[in-house]
Amino acid sequence: MNTIIRKSVLGIAGLAFAGGVFAGPATAHAAPSVQSTPVAVVQADTPSVDKAKLIPHGVQGAQSHVDLSDEQVANVKAIIAATKKAGMDERAAVVSIATALQESKLENLGHLGDR
């Protein structure tokens, strides 16, 4: 199980790296078509922030929550262990977990054969 997850995590990281390597030189020499203008940055953790600017349509809704089974929690721990073993940071673990959640609902699908 760990081998499959490790290969998946490393494959995703490799694709992201390869995309950056090939897209980087192509976009580095492209002429900017839009003039950039400075944008004001508002930090949400300061007490003087006007929340009406941060949430323009009123009160923010409730946060979503996903209940995980014991198998799913074990798979998340395996993904985290694989990213740590590969020397990747927390963001890589988050991306890997989000991908696994989207693709397989964090369940070990095993060998799917001809499907």
Kinemage of the C-alpha trace (Angstrom):
@kinemage 1
@onewidth
@group {chain A} dominant
@subgroup {mainchain}
@vectorlist {calphas} color= white
{ca met a 1} P 0.000 0.000 0.000
{ca asn a 2} L 2.750 2.443 0.912
{ca thr a 3} L 4.534 1.761 -2.368
{ca ile a 4} L 1.452 2.665 -4.416
{ca ile a 5} L 0.857 5.839 -2.431
{ca arg a 6} L 4.527 6.806 -2.563
{ca lys a 7} L 4.600 6.308 -6.340
{ca ser a 8} L 1.412 8.344 -6.701
{ca val a 9} L 2.761 11.204 -4.596
{ca leu a 10} L 6.088 11.201 -6.408
{ca gly a 11} L 4.333 11.014 -9.778
{ca ile a 12} L 2.174 14.027 -8.978
{ca ala a 13} L 5.186 15.959 -7.723
{ca gly a 14} L 7.101 15.013 -10.871
{ca leu a 15} L 4.301 16.225 -13.117
{ca ala a 16} L 4.108 19.518 -11.235
{ca phe a 17} L 7.885 19.946 -11.493
{ca ala a 18} L 7.965 19.040 -15.185
{ca gly a 19} L 5.140 21.459 -15.909
{ca gly a 20} L 7.071 24.231 -14.196
{ca val a 21} L 10.295 23.381 -16.008
{ca phe a 22} L 8.694 23.375 -19.452
{ca ala a 23} L 6.240 26.222 -18.909
{ca gly a 24} L 8.736 28.423 -17.083
{ca pro a 25} L 11.064 29.210 -20.019
{ca ala a 26} L 8.123 29.712 -22.377
{ca thr a 27} L 6.440 32.234 -20.110
{ca ala a 28} L 9.640 33.911 -18.926
{ca his a 29} L 10.311 35.477 -22.332
{ca ala a 30} L 6.721 36.363 -23.147
{ca ala a 31} L 6.014 40.069 -23.329
{ca pro a 32} L 3.525 41.235 -20.717
{ca ser a 33} L 0.274 42.147 -22.429
{ca val a 34} L -1.317 43.861 -19.424
{ca gln a 35} L 0.208 46.691 -17.468
{ca ser a 36} L 0.430 45.802 -13.826
{ca thr a 37} L -0.770 48.213 -11.189
{ca pro a 38} L -0.071 47.990 -7.467
{ca val a 39} L -2.816 46.379 -5.413
{ca ala a 40} L -3.506 47.159 -1.771
{ca val a 41} L -3.074 44.135 0.476
{ca val a 42} L -5.335 43.759 3.495
{ca gln a 43} L -4.333 41.377 6.249
{ca ala a 44} L -7.263 39.530 7.789
{ca asp a 45} L -5.704 39.048 11.213
{ca thr a 46} L -5.379 42.733 12.063
{ca pro a 47} L -8.198 44.136 14.234
{ca ser a 48} L -8.669 47.253 12.100
{ca val a 49} L -9.782 45.299 9.007
{ca asp a 50} L -13.218 46.098 7.647
{ca lys a 51} L -14.801 42.669 7.194
{ca ala a 52} L -17.307 44.108 4.719
{ca lys a 53} L -14.391 44.457 2.273
{ca leu a 54} L -13.255 40.885 2.873
{ca ile a 55} L -16.746 39.354 2.652
{ca pro a 56} L -18.633 41.651 0.290
{ca his a 57} L -21.933 39.735 0.295
{ca gly a 58} L -22.615 39.578 4.022
{ca val a 59} L -21.964 36.826 6.522
{ca gln a 60} L -19.748 33.937 5.574
{ca gly a 61} L -21.439 30.517 5.522
{ca ala a 62} L -20.642 27.526 7.661
{ca gln a 63} L -17.448 25.624 6.982
{ca ser a 64} L -17.750 22.251 5.296
{ca his a 65} L -16.709 19.132 7.156
{ca val a 66} L -15.788 15.674 5.913
{ca asp a 67} L -16.120 12.704 8.260
{ca leu a 68} L -13.337 10.189 7.600
{ca ser a 69} L -13.342 6.477 8.342
{ca asp a 70} L -10.421 4.786 10.099
{ca glu a 71} L -9.162 3.483 6.734
{ca gln a 72} L -9.208 6.985 5.245
{ca val a 73} L -7.330 8.415 8.246
{ca ala a 74} L -4.725 5.654 7.893
{ca asn a 75} L -4.338 6.517 4.193
{ca val a 76} L -3.868 10.211 5.033
{ca lys a 77} L -1.161 9.275 7.536
{ca ala a 78} L 0.531 7.145 4.862
{ca ile a 79} L 0.470 10.070 2.415
{ca ile a 80} L 1.997 12.375 5.031
{ca ala a 81} L 4.688 9.799 5.824
{ca ala a 82} L 5.502 9.400 2.109
{ca thr a 83} L 5.855 13.148 1.578
{ca lys a 84} L 8.104 13.461 4.640
{ca lys a 85} L 10.221 10.515 3.490
{ca ala a 86} L 10.573 12.131 0.052
{ca gly a 87} L 11.754 15.367 1.707
{ca met a 88} L 8.737 17.398 0.588
{ca asp a 89} L 7.130 20.196 2.605
{ca glu a 90} L 3.658 20.494 4.148
{ca arg a 91} L 2.186 22.032 1.000
{ca ala a 92} L 3.122 18.930 -0.982
{ca ala a 93} L 1.328 16.801 1.621
{ca val a 94} L -1.777 19.012 1.406
{ca val a 95} L -1.810 18.820 -2.396
{ca ser a 96} L -1.329 15.040 -2.258
{ca ile a 97} L -4.141 14.586 0.259
{ca ala a 98} L -6.463 16.847 -1.723
{ca thr a 99} L -5.703 14.877 -4.894
{ca ala a 100} L -6.306 11.547 -3.177
{ca leu a 101} L -9.551 12.874 -1.687
{ca gln a 102} L -10.751 13.992 -5.118
{ca glu a 103} L -9.648 10.929 -7.049
{ca ser a 104} L -10.462 8.068 -4.667
{ca lys a 105} L -12.137 9.603 -1.595
{ca leu a 106} L -8.967 8.577 0.291
{ca glu a 107} L -9.852 4.902 -0.139
{ca asn a 108} L -7.355 2.298 -1.260
{ca leu a 109} L -8.830 1.101 -4.551
{ca gly a 110} L -6.240 -1.598 -5.112
{ca his a 111} L -5.667 -3.021 -8.575
{ca leu a 112} L -8.578 -2.106 -10.848
{ca gly a 113} L -7.643 -4.555 -13.594
{ca asp a 114} L -9.213 -3.798 -16.957
{ca arg a 115} L -11.519 -1.077 -15.642
